[in-house]
Amino acid sequence: MKSITMPETEQLDEETKHQLTEGVKETMAEKAIVTNKEKTFTASQMWNRHRKMSSASDRIRRWNRN
């Protein structure tokens, strides 16, 4: 019987910790360009969504296509 074991955690010495933290170079984004346009949700779109989920057979048919 095989058993799955987790490896023991290793303790890093201070010199290794210093080397790992010294090598991190990151840049911060100062300006973010956001182009989210609010899309209007029309009554016809709502009707089409409602019509598509109207029956269980439609759901099964859509599920079988995927």
Summary of the structure (lengths in Angstrom):
residues: 66
radius of gyration: 27.5
end to end distance: 39.3
largest distance: 65.3
contacts: 64
relative contact order: 0.06
helix: 44%
strand: 0%
